[in-house]
Amino acid sequence: MTVCERTQDLEKQILSPYAMLSKDTAGREIPEKECDLRTPFQRDRDRIIHCKAFRRLKHKTQVFLSPEGDHYRTRLTHTLEVDQIARTIARALRLNEDLTEAISLGHDLGHTPFGHAGERALNEIFPEGFRHYEQSVRVVERLEKNGKGLNLTQEVRNGILCHTTGTEATTMEGRIIRIADRIAYLNHDIDDAERAGVLKEKEIPLEITSVLGHTKSKRIDTLVHSVVRNSGKEVVRLDPEVQKAFDLLNDFMARSVYQNPKAKGEEKKVPYLIGALYQYLRNPEHLPENMRRIAEQEGCGRAACDYIAGMTDHYAVELFKSIYVPTSWKL
């Protein structure tokens, strides 16, 4: 018996009947020889961690555009916090942690520079529309490894696609990511907003804090415990009182932070920057070599969209400057 087979035997013995066993995966689009050490979901996790799109997340905005400070979240640290919360829930519910982790680490691979402002800008100008969860799947299927993709299992790709809205994931592990994502960002965004002077924790209404808690760690603890207590039989949910407070927290953050002029003032510049880059890059001669293949097969608009979506904040700004801002003439 190989190490992988022993792991799969243990999964069968200890995981919940509602867990996704790695031996029962629907598989990959391109069949591969199995690894004798790692299960299919462990291999997916490793492929995501080692891909270029994952590394670029460290320079992509979470909430605050290019903040001056070392302790603000980026898209990468957000991803790691989602992973930690999701794995805690998965372990408590005896679900497959490896599958949960792979989906967590891959869920935002397709996110644009400048956070949701960049996503809205691309959605406005790209005729087919743009949604980061669909782009995340496109990254792992079409863009990574010079167009070969990562050839991930169907369960991981489905979890990534369904992590935000619309149809629920086909696995319990995938459904966990949707709620873990919200738990992570609503709470760490409070932390960042307080650091930025946009919000004070004591301003959160009592009807929220009396249920969820008065600190970030207490709120996360309350939410995770509620998920564990109330989930099962293919359903992931909070109890009604906690869900109501959680929804109120979401509304409060929308008013106080996500629509706050101080926090979001620079975002008004994003549509112009993204639009200018898109128009310039629709000329295939302006695309890098690896994106010209996409232009030939799917059109220049698609290639420009893919290229922009993959950029970090800094790279997008510097590329815009190099194209549109004159530089001093030098001998």
N, C-alpha and C positions, 0 to 999 in steps of 0.2 A: 504494500500500500504506500503510495507517495504521500508527501507532506500535504499536498493539495487535497488528496482523497481523504486524509485524516481530518483535515479542516472541514470538509464537506460532510463527513460523518458526524462530527461534533455539531455542526449546524442543525442537522436533522434531529439530534438528541435534545438540544437545549433551546432552540428557537421556538417562538410561538407558531401555532398553526397558520397564523396570518402573515408570517414572515415570508420573504422571497428567498428561497434557497438558491445558492449559486449554481448548484447542479441542475436546477430547473430553468435556467435562463433561456430565453427565446433565442439567444445567440447574437452573432454579429452579421452584418451584411456580407462580409467576406470571411468565410470560415477559416479558422486558424488552428494550428496544433496547440493543444492546451499546455500550460506551464505545469511542471511537476511540483512547484513550490507554492504558487499563488493561485487563488480562485479567479474566475473571470472578473469579478467585481474589484478585487484587489489590483488586478492588472489595469483596469480602467482608471482607478484612483491614481496609480503611479503614472500612467500616460498623461493624465491631466496635470499633475504636479510638474512634470518635466516639459510641458509644452510652452511655447513662446507666449501664447495668449495669457497664460496664467501669470507669467513673470511680469507682463505689462500692467497687470492690475495694480501693482504697487504705485504706479504713477497716474492712476485714474481717480477722478473726483468721486467721493461718496456723497457729501452734502455741500461742503464749502469748497469753492473753486480755488485751487492752488493756495491753501492757507499758509500763512507764515507762522510756522510752529511745528515742532516735531511730534506732537501727540494727537493730532487730529486723525480721524479714520481715513483710510483710503479704501478703494474697492477691494484691495487684497485683505486688509485687516478685517473689513466687514465680512468677507468670505470665510475667514478663519473663525470669526465669532459665530456665524451661522453654523459652521461645521461643529463647533463645540456644543452648541445648544441642541442641534439635531441628533448628535451621537448620544448625548445624555438621555434624550427622550427615547431613542431607539433601543438603547441598552435596557432602560427601565421597562419597556414594553416587550423585550425579548425579540426585537426585530433585527434585521441584518445590518450591522454597523458598517460593514465594508461598502455595501450598496448605498447606504445613507451618506457615507463620507464622499463617495465618488460623485454623487449628485450635488452635494453641498459645494464641493470644490469647483465643480464645473458650471454652477448655475448662472454665474455672471460673466462668463468668458466673452460674450458678445456685447458687453456694455460699451457704450460710446465714451469718448472723452467728455468732460464737463457734466458727468452724471445724467440726470433725467432731462436737463436742458438740452444736452446734445442729442438725446434720444428723440425729444419732441421736434428738434430742428430737422433731423434726418427724416422723420416721419412726415413732415410737411413737404419736403422737396423731392423725396424719392417716390416716383409714381406708384410703386407697389406697397408703399408704407413701410414703416420700420418699427419693429418690436424687439427689444433686446433679448427676450427669451427665445425667440425664433432665431435671432442672429447667433446666440450661444450654441444652438444645435448646428447651425451652418458652420460655425468655427470648427466643431469637432468632426463634422461629416465632410466638409468641402474645402476648408481653408488651411488647416494645419498640415504640417509635414509636406509643404510645397504642393498642396492640392490633393494629397493622398488621404487626408483625414486621419483621425485616430482610431477608426474602426471600433468604436465602443459598443457595448452590449445594448440591446434594445431597451432594457429597463432603465439604464442610466440616461440614455437619450430622451426617453419619455419623461423621466423625472425632471430633467432640465427644462424641457419644453413646457411642462405644466406647473412650474414652480410659482407662478405669479397670479394668473387669473384664468378664467375659462374652465375647460374640462379638467377634472382632477386626474392626477397620475394614476396609473393602473396598479401601482404597488403602494402598500402602507408606507414604505420607506420614502417614496416620492411625495406622498401627502404630508409627511412630517416637514419636508423642506419648506413648503408654503408657509406654515405657521412659524417655523423657526426663523425664517427670513424676516418676518414682521416683528417677532419678539426682539430679534437682534437690532434691526435698524431703528425701531421706535425708541428703544432704550439707549443705544449708544449715540443716537442723534441728540438726545437730551444732554448727554455728557458733553458732546462737542459744542452744542449751542451755549451751554453754560460757560464753557471755556472761552468762547468767542464773545461773551458779554451780550448775547442775544436773548438769553432766557435765564431765569433763576428757578431752581428746582421748587422753591416755596411757592412759585406762581402756578404750579400744576393744581388744578381744582381738587378740593378735598374729596369730592365724590369719586375721583379716580384713585387718589393716594390712599384713602381709607380702605379700599378693596385690594389694590395691587401692592401698595407699600410706598414708603417715603424715600427710598434710595433705589439706585439702578439695580444693585444686586438683589434687593428684596423683591423688586418688581419681576425680575427675571425668574427668581425662585418661585414666586407665586404662580406665574404663568406656566412654567415648566411642570410644576406639581399638578396644576389643574389639567394640563394636557394628559399627563400620565394617568390621573384618576379617572378621567372621563372618556378615554379613547379605548378602542377595542372593536373586534368584529368588523374590521376594514374601515372604521371611522376614526378620524383624528379631529378632536374638538375640545373646546373649553367648556366649563360649566356656565350656565346662563349669566350669573352675576359677574363673573370674571370677564366673560365675553362682552358684556355691556360696558364695563369699565375700560376694557381694551379698545373698544370702538370709540369711546369718548376720548381716550388718549390719542388715538389716531386723528380725530377731528381737532383736538387741541393743538397737536403738532403741526397740522396743516395750516392753521390760522397763525400760530405763534412763530413757527420756524420756516416751513416750506414755502410760505407766501410772504415772509418777512422781508421788507425792502433792504434792511441792513444786511441780512444774510444772503439775499439773492440779487443784490444790486448789479453785480457784474454779469449776471446771466443774460441780461438784455443784449449783451454784445455777442452772445453765442450764435444766434441764428444767422447773423451777418457773416461771421467767420466761417461757420459750417457751409453756408450757401456759397460763399466765394470759393472755398476749396472744392466744393462739388462741381461747380461750373468749370473750373480750371482742369480738374481731373477727368472730366468727361472726354477730354481729348486723349486718346490712347497713347499719344507720344509723351504725355506728361505722367503716365503711370509707370511705376517700377515694373521690371520684367515679369515678376511673379504675378502681377495683377493683369498683365496684358492677356494672359491665358483666359482669365475670367471674362475680360472684355470681348474676346473673340467668340467665346462660347455662349455668354449670357448678356452681352451688351455692355457698353461703356458706363451707363448709369449704375448698373449692378456692381461693376468693378470699383467705381468711385465710392459707392456706398460702403462696400466691404473694406476698402482701404481706409476711409475716414473712421469707420466704426472701430477699427483695430488700433487707431492712434492713441497715444497717451496725451494728456493735456498739454504738456510741454512740447511734444513733437508737433502737435497741430498748430500751436501758436508760432513756433519757429518756422514751420513750413509756410504759414500765412505770411510772415514777415519776409521770408526769402522771395516770395512771389510778388507781393504787393507793396512792400515798403522799400523805398530806395535806400541804398547804402552809400556811404561816402566814397568818392573816387580816390583811389590810392595809386601812387607810382609803383 
